[in-house]
Amino acid sequence: MPEGLPAEHGGPVLGLVGKGITFDTGGISIKPGDNMEKMKYDMAGGAAMLGAMRAIALLKPRVPVIAIVCAAENMPTARPTNPATW
């Protein structure tokens, strides 16, 4: 049972999962060059979960909701190229 729920809670618990890769430095690129601008969508699942949890918090449903966001900054090399550090 999720932390914070009373022990007698026997009802359903809604679980949401989203993947959020915040930046891909491209050290090992398996994407075709024509699709590189679509890298920003790699974080869409995580962003959707954050937005959903905000809306759920405001709506205060009777069903407990848990969200897991697997987030990472994808930098497979020791010296990545990241525009934020220029």
N, C-alpha and C positions, 0 to 999 in steps of 0.2 A: 504494500500500500504506500502511496506517495507520502512523503513527510508533510506533516501539518494537517492531515485528514484525521478525523476521529476514528478510533478503532472500529466503531460500529458501522462505519460507512461501508455498505456492501454494494453500492450502485456502480454504474459505469464510470470510467475515467477516460477522457478523450486525450489522445497523444498525437502531437504534431512534430514532424521532423523536417528540417531544411538544411541544405548544404550551402555554405557561403565561402567561396574562395575569393578573398578580397583583392588579390593582385597576383598575376602570373608573370614572373620575370622572363619567361620564355627560354630559360636555359636549355631545356629539352622540349622542343616544339614538335608536337605531332599533328597540330592543326594546319590545314592548308593556309597559305598566306592570304587568300581571298576572304577568309573567315576571322582574321585576327581582331577586327573591330568588334566582334561579337564576344570577346573575352569578358566584357563587363557583365554579361548575363550569367557568368559563373557564380555570382554572388546572389542571384535572384531568389533562390530557395530560402537562404538565410534571411534575406530582407523581408520576404513574404511572411515568414514565421514571426519576425519582430512586429510587423504591422498587424498581423492577426492577433497576437497576444495583447497588443495595445487596445485593439477593438474589443477583444474578449474581456479585458480588465474593466473597460468602461461599461460593457453590457452586464457584467456580473451574473453569468449563467449559473444555474443550480448544479450543473455537472462540473466536476473538477477538470481542469485542463492543464496539461503539462506540455511544454515545448522544448525540444532539443535542437540547438543550432550548432552544427559542426562547422567551425570557422577556422580558416588558416590563411596565411599569406604564403603563397607557393614560391619559394626561393630555393631551388635545388643546388645552387652554387654558393661558394663562400663570398664572392664579390658580384652580386646581382646588379643588373641595370634597373633602377627604379627612378622614374621621373620625379617622385616626391623628394628624393635626396639630392637632386641637382642644385 
